[in-house]
């Protein structure tokens, strides 16, 4: 059974960087047909899609507010998907979740919540001076 374990969150000053990790447990990324997404939820706000990557890593997608600052990547040898976050802003403060969409990706992924059936427990990112 697939499980996701996030880590890497913390407290960082505006302009700083963090790298979040999402370890996939129970399924090898070499065999995984779908996509992995990163989402975030700030206090009082709905959970929003941040980025996604297909199993082939040929396609990635970002929400407009993080384009040019965040980079999603995968390392099949470590069974891990990363979210590198640079030039962090106060408004990036949120709990970040990774999630799995099992559907065969067909080299496209979505940052809409609906297709994602498996979720990690989340990791807190706080950007503050």
SEDOVEX-387477 format. One line per field, with one value per atom (N, C-alpha, C, O, CB): atom name; residue number from 0; residue in one letter; x, y, z. Coordinates in steps of 0.001 Angstrom, whole numbers, padded with zeros to 6 digits. Glycine has a CB too. Example, Ala and Ser with C-alpha at 12.3 -4.5 7.8 and 13.67 -1.06 7.14 Angstrom:
! residues 2
atomo N  CA  C  O  CB  N  CA  C  O  CB
num 0  0  0  0  0  1  1  1  1  1
residuo A  A  A  A  A  S  S  S  S  S
x 013190  012300  013200  014236  011308  012850  013670  012900  013409  014084
y -005690  -004500  -003300  -003319  -004473  -002250  -001060  000030  001138  -000598
z 007800  007800  007800  008465  009046  007080  007140  007870  008039  005725
This chain:
! residues 129
atomo N  CA  C  O  CB  N  CA  C  O  CB  N  CA  C  O  CB  N  CA  C  O  CB  N  CA  C  O  CB  N  CA  C  O  CB  N  CA  C  O  CB  N  CA  C  O  CB  N  CA  C  O  CB  N  CA  C  O  CB  N  CA  C  O  CB  N  CA  C  O  CB  N  CA  C  O  CB  N  CA  C  O  CB  N  CA  C  O  CB  N  CA  C  O  CB  N  CA  C  O  CB  N  CA  C  O  CB  N  CA  C  O  CB  N  CA  C  O  CB  N  CA  C  O  CB  N  CA  C  O  CB  N  CA  C  O  CB  N  CA  C  O  CB  N  CA  C  O  CB  N  CA  C  O  CB  N  CA  C  O  CB  N  CA  C  O  CB  N  CA  C  O  CB  N  CA  C  O  CB  N  CA  C  O  CB  N  CA  C  O  CB  N  CA  C  O  CB  N  CA  C  O  CB  N  CA  C  O  CB  N  CA  C  O  CB  N  CA  C  O  CB  N  CA  C  O  CB  N  CA  C  O  CB  N  CA  C  O  CB  N  CA  C  O  CB  N  CA  C  O  CB  N  CA  C  O  CB  N  CA  C  O  CB  N  CA  C  O  CB  N  CA  C  O  CB  N  CA  C  O  CB  N  CA  C  O  CB  N  CA  C  O  CB  N  CA  C  O  CB  N  CA  C  O  CB  N  CA  C  O  CB  N  CA  C  O  CB  N  CA  C  O  CB  N  CA  C  O  CB  N  CA  C  O  CB  N  CA  C  O  CB  N  CA  C  O  CB  N  CA  C  O  CB  N  CA  C  O  CB  N  CA  C  O  CB  N  CA  C  O  CB  N  CA  C  O  CB  N  CA  C  O  CB  N  CA  C  O  CB  N  CA  C  O  CB  N  CA  C  O  CB  N  CA  C  O  CB  N  CA  C  O  CB  N  CA  C  O  CB  N  CA  C  O  CB  N  CA  C  O  CB  N  CA  C  O  CB  N  CA  C  O  CB  N  CA  C  O  CB  N  CA  C  O  CB  N  CA  C  O  CB  N  CA  C  O  CB  N  CA  C  O  CB  N  CA  C  O  CB  N  CA  C  O  CB  N  CA  C  O  CB  N  CA  C  O  CB  N  CA  C  O  CB  N  CA  C  O  CB  N  CA  C  O  CB  N  CA  C  O  CB  N  CA  C  O  CB  N  CA  C  O  CB  N  CA  C  O  CB  N  CA  C  O  CB  N  CA  C  O  CB  N  CA  C  O  CB  N  CA  C  O  CB  N  CA  C  O  CB  N  CA  C  O  CB  N  CA  C  O  CB  N  CA  C  O  CB  N  CA  C  O  CB  N  CA  C  O  CB  N  CA  C  O  CB  N  CA  C  O  CB  N  CA  C  O  CB  N  CA  C  O  CB  N  CA  C  O  CB  N  CA  C  O  CB  N  CA  C  O  CB  N  CA  C  O  CB  N  CA  C  O  CB  N  CA  C  O  CB  N  CA  C  O  CB  N  CA  C  O  CB  N  CA  C  O  CB  N  CA  C  O  CB  N  CA  C  O  CB  N  CA  C  O  CB  N  CA  C  O  CB  N  CA  C  O  CB  N  CA  C  O  CB  N  CA  C  O  CB  N  CA  C  O  CB  N  CA  C  O  CB  N  CA  C  O  CB  N  CA  C  O  CB  N  CA  C  O  CB  N  CA  C  O  CB  N  CA  C  O  CB  N  CA  C  O  CB  N  CA  C  O  CB
num 0  0  0  0  0  1  1  1  1  1  2  2  2  2  2  3  3  3  3  3  4  4  4  4  4  5  5  5  5  5  6  6  6  6  6  7  7  7  7  7  8  8  8  8  8  9  9  9  9  9  10  10  10  10  10  11  11  11  11  11  12  12  12  12  12  13  13  13  13  13  14  14  14  14  14  15  15  15  15  15  16  16  16  16  16  17  17  17  17  17  18  18  18  18  18  19  19  19  19  19  20  20  20  20  20  21  21  21  21  21  22  22  22  22  22  23  23  23  23  23  24  24  24  24  24  25  25  25  25  25  26  26  26  26  26  27  27  27  27  27  28  28  28  28  28  29  29  29  29  29  30  30  30  30  30  31  31  31  31  31  32  32  32  32  32  33  33  33  33  33  34  34  34  34  34  35  35  35  35  35  36  36  36  36  36  37  37  37  37  37  38  38  38  38  38  39  39  39  39  39  40  40  40  40  40  41  41  41  41  41  42  42  42  42  42  43  43  43  43  43  44  44  44  44  44  45  45  45  45  45  46  46  46  46  46  47  47  47  47  47  48  48  48  48  48  49  49  49  49  49  50  50  50  50  50  51  51  51  51  51  52  52  52  52  52  53  53  53  53  53  54  54  54  54  54  55  55  55  55  55  56  56  56  56  56  57  57  57  57  57  58  58  58  58  58  59  59  59  59  59  60  60  60  60  60  61  61  61  61  61  62  62  62  62  62  63  63  63  63  63  64  64  64  64  64  65  65  65  65  65  66  66  66  66  66  67  67  67  67  67  68  68  68  68  68  69  69  69  69  69  70  70  70  70  70  71  71  71  71  71  72  72  72  72  72  73  73  73  73  73  74  74  74  74  74  75  75  75  75  75  76  76  76  76  76  77  77  77  77  77  78  78  78  78  78  79  79  79  79  79  80  80  80  80  80  81  81  81  81  81  82  82  82  82  82  83  83  83  83  83  84  84  84  84  84  85  85  85  85  85  86  86  86  86  86  87  87  87  87  87  88  88  88  88  88  89  89  89  89  89  90  90  90  90  90  91  91  91  91  91  92  92  92  92  92  93  93  93  93  93  94  94  94  94  94  95  95  95  95  95  96  96  96  96  96  97  97  97  97  97  98  98  98  98  98  99  99  99  99  99  100  100  100  100  100  101  101  101  101  101  102  102  102  102  102  103  103  103  103  103  104  104  104  104  104  105  105  105  105  105  106  106  106  106  106  107  107  107  107  107  108  108  108  108  108  109  109  109  109  109  110  110  110  110  110  111  111  111  111  111  112  112  112  112  112  113  113  113  113  113  114  114  114  114  114  115  115  115  115  115  116  116  116  116  116  117  117  117  117  117  118  118  118  118  118  119  119  119  119  119  120  120  120  120  120  121  121  121  121  121  122  122  122  122  122  123  123  123  123  123  124  124  124  124  124  125  125  125  125  125  126  126  126  126  126  127  127  127  127  127  128  128  128  128  128
residuo X  X  X  X  X  X  X  X  X  X  X  X  X  X  X  X  X  X  X  X  X  X  X  X  X  X  X  X  X  X  X  X  X  X  X  X  X  X  X  X  X  X  X  X  X  X  X  X  X  X  X  X  X  X  X  X  X  X  X  X  X  X  X  X  X  X  X  X  X  X  X  X  X  X  X  X  X  X  X  X  X  X  X  X  X  X  X  X  X  X  X  X  X  X  X  X  X  X  X  X  X  X  X  X  X  X  X  X  X  X  X  X  X  X  X  X  X  X  X  X  X  X  X  X  X  X  X  X  X  X  X  X  X  X  X  X  X  X  X  X  X  X  X  X  X  X  X  X  X  X  X  X  X  X  X  X  X  X  X  X  X  X  X  X  X  X  X  X  X  X  X  X  X  X  X  X  X  X  X  X  X  X  X  X  X  X  X  X  X  X  X  X  X  X  X  X  X  X  X  X  X  X  X  X  X  X  X  X  X  X  X  X  X  X  X  X  X  X  X  X  X  X  X  X  X  X  X  X  X  X  X  X  X  X  X  X  X  X  X  X  X  X  X  X  X  X  X  X  X  X  X  X  X  X  X  X  X  X  X  X  X  X  X  X  X  X  X  X  X  X  X  X  X  X  X  X  X  X  X  X  X  X  X  X  X  X  X  X  X  X  X  X  X  X  X  X  X  X  X  X  X  X  X  X  X  X  X  X  X  X  X  X  X  X  X  X  X  X  X  X  X  X  X  X  X  X  X  X  X  X  X  X  X  X  X  X  X  X  X  X  X  X  X  X  X  X  X  X  X  X  X  X  X  X  X  X  X  X  X  X  X  X  X  X  X  X  X  X  X  X  X  X  X  X  X  X  X  X  X  X  X  X  X  X  X  X  X  X  X  X  X  X  X  X  X  X  X  X  X  X  X  X  X  X  X  X  X  X  X  X  X  X  X  X  X  X  X  X  X  X  X  X  X  X  X  X  X  X  X  X  X  X  X  X  X  X  X  X  X  X  X  X  X  X  X  X  X  X  X  X  X  X  X  X  X  X  X  X  X  X  X  X  X  X  X  X  X  X  X  X  X  X  X  X  X  X  X  X  X  X  X  X  X  X  X  X  X  X  X  X  X  X  X  X  X  X  X  X  X  X  X  X  X  X  X  X  X  X  X  X  X  X  X  X  X  X  X  X  X  X  X  X  X  X  X  X  X  X  X  X  X  X  X  X  X  X  X  X  X  X  X  X  X  X  X  X  X  X  X  X  X  X  X  X  X  X  X  X  X  X  X  X  X  X  X  X  X  X  X  X  X  X  X  X  X  X  X  X  X  X  X  X  X  X  X  X  X  X  X  X  X  X  X  X  X  X  X  X  X  X  X  X  X  X  X  X  X  X  X  X  X  X  X  X  X  X  X  X  X  X  X  X  X  X  X  X  X  X  X  X  X  X  X  X  X  X  X  X  X  X  X  X  X  X  X
x 000847  000000  000886  001836  -000960  000560  001372  001152  000019  001055  002252  002212  003210  004184  002519  002959  003813  004256  003448  003083  005540  006078  006850  007880  006991  006342  006998  007971  007812  005967  008976  009902  010557  010403  010976  011289  012057  011502  012129  012174  010337  009782  010558  011433  008330  010220  010885  010600  009718  012365  011364  011255  012387  013552  011301  012043  013035  012671  011497  013135  013672  013437  013007  013313  014709  012316  011974  013228  014262  011240  013120  014257  015060  015931  015140  014778  015509  014999  014108  015448  015588  015271  015021  015553  016400  014202  013982  013797  013353  012748  014142  013848  012978  013388  015154  011798  010886  011094  011369  009415  010956  011086  009784  009114  012271  009446  008277  008756  008969  007118  008922  009368  008154  007177  010144  008228  007149  007453  008504  006996  006530  006709  005682  004504  006573  006145  005221  005153  004678  003872  005622  005638  006930  007336  004381  007563  008740  008331  007421  009601  009007  008705  008991  008426  009520  009855  010117  008866  008698  011246  007983  006777  005519  004441  006618  005642  004465  003959  004725  004783  002694  002205  001724  001556  001103  001506  000793  001681  002830  -000232  001129  001789  001877  001113  001036  002817  002941  002769  003345  004323  001977  001749  002118  002136  000311  002411  002609  001476  001124  004014  000918  -000165  000193  001101  -001521  -000508  -000280  -001581  -002507  000750  -001631  -002810  -002369  -001734  -003718  -002718  -002436  -003617  -004730  -002154  -003388  -004490  -005652  -005477  -003999  -006838  -008026  -008259  -009201  -007984  -007395  -007529  -007724  -007433  -006295  -008219  -008376  -007020  -006084  -009370  -006958  -005736  -005596  -006544  -005751  -004403  -004188  -003043  -002096  -003901  -003165  -002116  -000933  -001104  -002641  000263  001485  002245  002670  002376  002408  003198  002898  002399  004704  003205  003067  004125  004696  001634  004365  005339  004834  004292  006749  005012  004575  005605  006735  004325  005195  006095  007351  008419  005371  007231  008388  009272  010391  007935  008729  009390  009501  010231  010788  008775  008830  007967  008170  008410  007000  006064  005973  005832  004669  006056  005834  004895  004758  007171  004256  003324  003434  003688  001862  003240  003345  002185  001706  004687  001750  000814  001563  002764  000186  000857  001493  002336  003393  000431  001890  002551  003932  004691  001678  004269  005576  006478  007625  005384  005987  006797  008085  008074  005990  009184  010478  011129  012303  010336  010391  010948  011012  011950  010113  010036  009969  010304  010005  008569  010931  011247  010913  011364  012734  010124  009791  010694  011001  008284  011115  011986  011791  011191  013473  012301  012172  013474  014260  011083  013705  014888  014391  014086  015929  014310  013781  014663  014161  013635  015949  016855  016544  016732  018329  016073  015712  014216  013738  016225  013471  012009  011426  010529  011594  011951  011624  011326  011976  012777  010329  010021  010337  009992  008516  010994  011433  010679  010186  012941  010604  010142  011177  011233  008699  011990  012983  012307  011755  014215  012354  011674  012697  013347  010618  012840  013770  013004  011815  014755  013705  013116  011773  010782  012943  011757  010498  009924  010650  010701  008605  007871  006994  006717  007016  006568  005696  004457  003989  005281  003939  002711  002907  001939  002129  004143  004384  004183  004234  005786  003959  003731  002485  001397  003598  002663  001552  002040  003238  000980  001096  001441  001493  000549  000401  002580  002777  002563  003079  004198  001794  001467  001895  001793  -000043  002375  002496  001369  000842  003890  001018  -000122  000110  000881  -001422  -000575  -000396  -001684  -002760  000072  -001536  -002617  -002239  -001290  -002832  -002968  -002623  -002883  -002335  -003390  -003686  -004056  -002817  -001936  -005079  -002735  -001601  -001478  -002447  -001770  -000276  -000123  -000257  -000678  001201  000092  000050  000807  000469  -001411  001856  002749  002053  002388  003404  001089  000500  000017  -000425  -000666  000091  -000406  -001222  -001191  000766  -001946  -002816  -002495  -002037  -004284  -002728  -002599  -003980  -004114  -001738  -004978  -006296  -006349  -005768  -007428  -007026  -007018  -007720  -007341  -007658  -008740  -009669  -009055  -009430  -010541  -008131  -007606  -006649  -006302  -006904  -006216  -005193  -005853  -006617  -004354  -005547  -006244  -005436  -006006  -006620  -004126  -003267  -002499  -001910  -002292  -002503  -001896  -000925  -001126  -002980  000126  001016  000455  -000647  002388  001237  000759  001021  000460  001411  001866  002148  003391  003787  000977  004002  005151  004983  004633  006491  005234  004994  006155  007322  004790  005806  006775  006333  005210  006879  007221  006923  007981  009173  006860  007526  008420  008148  007048  008207  009159  008969  010299  011350  008335  010229  011434  011547  012503  011434
y -001184  000000  001238  001342  000003  002162  003364  004311  004591  004066  004797  005845  006927  006668  005279  008127  009265  009905  010110  010293  010218  010816  012080  012013  009809  013234  014499  014880  014488  015596  015650  016235  017445  017692  015199  018196  019307  020681  021692  019166  020727  022019  022678  022068  021874  023937  024652  026126  026580  024417  026875  028326  028939  028579  028825  029856  030489  031950  032316  029767  032775  034202  034444  033637  035023  035524  035871  035915  036443  037229  035356  035270  033995  033705  036431  033233  032002  030834  030976  031660  029663  028460  027282  027215  028130  026361  025079  024029  024335  025128  022788  021687  020677  020104  021024  020472  019482  018142  018076  019946  017080  015721  014962  015129  014970  014149  013268  011857  011510  013722  011055  009678  008806  008810  009151  008073  007157  005783  005203  007084  005273  003983  003000  003327  004132  001796  000743  000499  -000549  001066  001454  001309  001927  003002  001984  001246  001820  002858  002631  000729  003990  005009  004493  004993  006284  003508  002914  002260  002175  001887  001793  001076  001918  001488  -000185  003100  003909  004580  005273  004966  004391  004880  006326  006925  004018  006878  008153  009343  009389  008096  010312  011586  011820  011252  012747  012661  013120  014632  015338  012702  015110  016543  017094  016370  016858  018376  019104  020112  020817  019819  020161  021080  021827  021425  020327  022893  023629  024202  024483  024750  024371  024944  025920  025547  023844  027173  028218  028332  027933  029576  028876  029017  029799  030889  029707  029225  029893  029856  030464  031264  029140  029079  027640  026692  029692  027501  026174  025628  026374  026209  024308  023676  023957  023779  022137  024396  024706  023870  023514  026197  023575  022862  023770  024915  022271  023258  024023  023534  024330  023930  022220  021667  020189  019552  021895  019649  018208  017749  018543  017849  016427  015838  014462  013723  015751  014124  012821  011747  012049  012864  010490  009391  009392  008985  008064  009841  009901  011106  011209  009929  012034  013319  014190  015181  013077  013816  014601  015837  016774  013761  015859  016977  017455  016657  016574  018760  019374  020553  021114  019819  020915  022036  022793  022197  021552  024130  024972  025954  026420  025716  026253  027357  028649  028751  027379  029622  030849  031533  032087  031817  031501  032253  031710  032393  032255  030490  029922  029717  029293  028593  030006  029812  030632  031806  030209  029982  030644  030595  030942  032052  030167  030091  028653  028288  030937  027843  026454  025509  025785  026129  024386  023364  021992  021635  023437  021231  019862  018900  019111  019538  017842  016855  015511  015420  017290  014474  013142  012385  012587  012376  011514  010655  009235  008847  011095  008463  007106  006225  005329  006478  006466  005648  005824  004898  006020  007000  007275  007207  007428  008637  006898  006836  008101  008050  005622  009210  010492  011551  011625  010958  012362  013550  014772  014827  013560  015747  016933  018169  018224  017133  019149  020484  021473  021770  020793  021971  022992  024356  024762  022957  025051  026342  027431  027446  026314  028334  029450  030767  030831  029460  031803  033155  033121  033671  033757  032473  032290  033621  034544  031368  033689  034885  034581  033422  035408  035636  035459  034643  033820  036824  034877  034209  032739  032050  034935  032255  030828  030023  028793  030608  030700  030021  029151  029623  031042  027871  026920  025544  025319  026864  024639  023224  022664  022823  022434  022022  021474  019960  019258  021818  019487  018072  017541  018244  017843  016298  015647  014627  014134  014972  014330  013464  012670  013075  014289  011529  010626  010493  010242  009248  010670  010431  009159  009164  011665  008074  006765  006637  005745  005707  007490  007319  007387  008213  008392  006526  006628  008056  008647  005643  008598  010040  010473  011599  010479  009601  009977  011270  012064  010128  011469  012618  013954  014945  012603  013971  015229  015046  013956  015673  016081  015980  017232  018220  015800  017164  018262  018706  017903  017858  019976  020461  020727  021481  021739  020109  020092  018932  017875  019963  019121  018135  016834  015766  018721  016925  015815  014444  013493  016121  014300  012962  012382  011204  013021  013175  012711  011958  012530  013902  010666  009800  009483  009111  008527  009625  009296  010546  011211  008118  010868  012106  011806  010882  013094  012604  012536  013317  013862  013057  013360  014004  015501  016221  013367  015969  017393  017811  017166  018171  018900  019482  020999  021597  019062  021605  023048  023861  023601  023394  024836  025818  027184  027620  025796  027847  029175  030152  029985  029165  031165  032210  033451  034002  032491  033879  034989  035664  035023  034507  036987  037726  037875  038473  039107
z 000000  000000  000000  000776  001222  -000873  -001023  000142  000532  -002339  000688  001694  001308  000602  003109  001776  001477  002781  003687  000576  002873  004086  003713  003042  004850  004154  003868  004972  006128  003681  004592  005561  004921  003725  006028  005734  005211  005523  005208  003771  006137  006483  007613  008227  006866  007873  008948  008888  008158  008899  009672  009744  008922  009094  011226  008036  007179  006989  007029  005815  006785  006557  005107  004229  006887  004858  003470  002609  003019  003409  001416  000524  000679  -000141  000740  001718  001962  001147  000309  003405  001412  000648  001575  002683  -000331  001100  001753  000671  -000435  002713  000998  000098  000836  001845  -000427  000328  000890  000197  -001001  000752  000979  000445  000661  001680  001114  -000286  -000198  -000515  -001676  -001184  000520  000322  000031  000779  001567  -001044  -001438  -000859  -001130  -003000  -000067  000613  000076  -000071  002164  -000212  -000616  -002111  -002549  -000126  -002896  -004353  -004870  -004429  -005016  -005797  -006415  -007447  -008244  -007057  -007424  -008430  -009841  -010814  -008159  -009950  -011265  -011835  -013051  -011172  -010937  -011358  -011231  -011641  -010547  -010674  -010383  -011656  -012325  -009308  -012006  -013298  -013309  -014372  -013750  -012132  -012066  -011818  -012257  -011007  -011101  -010832  -009329  -008549  -011516  -008944  -007560  -007559  -008386  -006930  -006628  -006534  -005171  -004175  -006835  -005142  -003885  -003746  -004692  -003844  -002549  -002232  -000955  -000227  -002079  -000692  000556  001068  000306  000354  002383  003014  004086  005072  003612  003873  004844  005799  005455  004140  007008  007975  007389  006845  009248  007507  007034  005538  005030  007458  004837  003382  002923  003652  002698  001707  001134  000674  000388  -000042  000616  000132  -001370  -002135  000418  -001779  -003180  -003745  -003045  -003359  -005027  -005718  -005997  -006416  -007006  -005766  -005966  -007201  -008039  -004724  -007298  -008393  -008538  -007610  -008160  -009709  -009922  -010921  -011668  -010428  -010904  -011807  -012215  -011393  -011144  -013479  -013960  -013624  -013241  -015470  -013772  -013435  -014302  -013846  -013580  -015530  -016416  -016138  -016639  -017851  -015307  -015021  -016273  -016282  -014436  -017328  -018561  -018495  -019267  -019732  -017582  -017495  -016057  -015130  -018022  -015885  -014582  -014751  -015838  -013932  -013655  -013688  -012373  -011326  -013934  -012429  -011252  -011213  -012247  -011234  -010009  -009852  -010147  -009894  -008416  -010678  -011168  -010090  -010394  -011680  -008860  -007788  -007414  -006726  -006569  -007855  -007492  -008707  -008560  -006772  -009875  -011087  -011000  -010629  -012356  -011350  -011302  -009943  -009813  -011721  -008912  -007553  -007048  -006340  -006590  -007402  -006931  -008071  -009232  -006355  -007723  -008708  -008140  -007052  -009124  -008879  -008473  -009229  -010402  -008741  -008546  -009185  -008512  -007441  -009118  -009146  -008585  -008669  -009594  -009289  -007705  -007688  -007461  -006334  -006572  -008542  -008421  -007542  -006861  -009797  -007551  -006733  -005248  -004460  -007016  -004869  -003472  -003244  -002132  -003055  -004309  -004203  -003581  -002740  -003380  -004012  -003383  -004440  -005483  -002473  -004135  -004936  -004085  -002905  -005413  -004697  -003976  -004456  -005582  -004145  -003573  -003946  -003425  -002232  -003368  -004342  -003986  -004018  -005040  -004957  -002904  -002786  -002531  -001485  -001656  -003473  -003358  -003289  -003603  -004542  -002876  -002798  -002083  -002564  -004211  -000940  -000220  000243  000610  000976  000215  000601  001811  002121  -000576  002483  003643  003274  004061  004214  002091  001666  001300  000977  000493  001347  001142  002416  002389  000617  003520  004795  004718  004387  005938  005029  004932  005376  005551  003475  005551  005661  004239  003466  006562  003912  002570  002604  003474  002030  001641  001533  000168  -000837  001754  000135  -001154  -001281  -000284  -001318  -002498  -002757  -004040  -004910  -002856  -004135  -005271  -006068  -005525  -004793  -007371  -008325  -009076  -009860  -009315  -008848  -009386  -010887  -011535  -008656  -011423  -012830  -013710  -013472  -013262  -014727  -015661  -016172  -016649  -016853  -016066  -016266  -017713  -017980  -015748  -018658  -020088  -020313  -021191  -020581  -019490  -019611  -019411  -020060  -020948  -018513  -018088  -016659  -016297  -019037  -015846  -014484  -014163  -014896  -013474  -013058  -012668  -011260  -010446  -012778  -010956  -009588  -008982  -008018  -009549  -009549  -008926  -007931  -008179  -010001  -006831  -005745  -006093  -005612  -004529  -006926  -007108  -007349  -006664  -008220  -008289  -008627  -007592  -007676  -009947  -006624  -005687  -004536  -003759  -005149  -004443  -003498  -002247  -001222  -004173  -002321  -001185  -000795  -001648  -001524  000505  000997  002130  002919  001470  002190  003325  004503  004439  002950  005583  006813  006835  007660  008015  005935  005839  006604  007575  006335  006153  006831  006837  005820  006140  007978  008146  007575  007866  009640  006765  006270  006778  006523  004691  007494  008016  007523  007781  009568  006816  006321  007159  007136  004775  007894  008821  009083  009122  010140  009265  009613  011131  011623  008934
